[in-house]
Amino acid sequence: MKRRNRMRGGAGKERAIMLAASVFVLGALTLTGVYVKENNAEKSDDGYSVDLSSLEKDNTVQENAQAIEDNQDSLSVQNPAAEYELDLEAVLEEGEIENTDLAKKEEEKQNEKEEEKTSEANETSKAKDAENPGQNEDKEKSTTQSEDSASVSTTTWKALEFTEEKGLVWPTVGEILINYSMDKTVYFPTLAQYKYNPALIISAAEGKTIVAAADAQIVEIFNDGEIGSAVRMDLGNGYELVYGQLKDIQVSKGAYVSAGDVIGTVAAPSKYYSVEGSNLYVKLTKDGTPINPLSLLPQ
């Protein structure tokens, strides 16, 4: 019995030792495996290990950089400055369109107001004409006459054909103060000297009416230190007539006048004719050369 118990006790010890040894071996193996694995990882790395997370970050950065470059290329192609200018032009055009619309509306309002005023004036005129039928007939006659006169004027003044045979009419009636003289000198009282005279100096009271001496076109209205306010007329065929010492001139540049039409009135004499007194200065030229007006005036 004792021997059996000893054998059983020895077998139990052996099992315990084997179990402990197995646990120890297992632990050692486990530690050895871990150690070997770490060493292998370090050896396999050798500074060339790949960090997947950093690779992902690098890829993201590269993708972002590529996207930025693509956007920059797109912006450079689209020319944002040009788009900005176009936008400004569009805004300005819209503003102009709006301003134009406002101006049109204002113009339409003004036109409507003017039409209303015209309509009211016409109605008032019609009412007056209904009260005074005779006066209305006179107006119509006057309008017809003025239209006829205008048509005659248009046809008459196509060309001016002055000749010495036609002659001149007296622009005013008065004493000749200083005669025309281009072959010898004549005396000028105000200047107290003798000199040539290319014109007729005809005595005329201040304010006296002066008329055209021939059919003519008014080519110039001017002021001269010697003869004061003056009018130059084209008679045609190179003949020109100048009146001086005028005021209240009744014609305008470019207008046509007939012989006997009012040109203006006599002004106070200029300082060059203070002794002679108020007068009309009359100068006739042919192609710029003075001619004696007296030779073409009725005697």
C-alpha positions, 0 to 999 in steps of 0.5 A: 500500500505504501508503495502504491501511495508513493507511486501515485504521489510520484506520478502526481509530482511528475504531472505537476512538473510537466505542466509547469514546464509546459507552461514555462516553455509556452511562455518562453515560446510566446515571448520569443515569437514576439521578440522575433516578430519585432526584430523581423519588423525592424529588419524588414523596415530598414528605414523604408517602411511605408506609412499608409496614413501619410500616403493617404495624406500625400494623395489628398494634398496632391489632389487638392493641389491639382484641383487648385491648378485646374481652378487657376487654369479655368480662371485664367482661361475665363479671364475674370477681369474681362468678365468683370468689365463685361459685368460693368458694361452690362450694369452701365447699359442697364443704367442707360436703358433705365435712364433712357426709359425715364427720359422717354417717359418724361418726354412723353409727359412733356409732349402730352402737356404740350398737346393739351396746351395746343389743343386748348389754344386751338379750341380758344382760337376756334371759339374766337374765330367763331365770334369774329368770322371776318377776322378769321378770313383776314388771317387766312388771306394774310397766310396765303399772301405770305406763302405766295410771297415766299414762293415768289422769293424762292423763284426770284432769287435763284440768281442776281443779275445786276447791270449798269443799265439797270442802275440804282435807286436812291437809298435816301434823298439828301445833299451830297456832303462829300462826293466820290473821288478816286482820281483826285483828293477831296477835303474831309472837314472833320479830319481837316485833310484831303484824301481819296473818297471811294464812296458817296457821303449823303446828308440824312437826318438821324433816324431816317429810313434807308432802303436797298438801292437794288435787288440784293442778298445781304452777305455781311453785317459788321461794325467799322471804326470809321463808318459805324454799323454797316451792311454789305450787299451782293447785287450779282455779276461782281457788284457789291454795295456797302451802306455805313452809318446805320442803326436799327438794321432790319435785315439779316445775313443771307436774306434777300431784299428787293430795290426799295426794301427797308435796310435800317435807319441813319445813326448818329455820325461816327467821330470821323464825320462829326463836323459833316453831321449825320449821313449815309455812307454809300460805296459801290464796287465791281469785283472789288474796284470802287465805282461812282454810285452817282453815275448809276443813280437817276439824275 
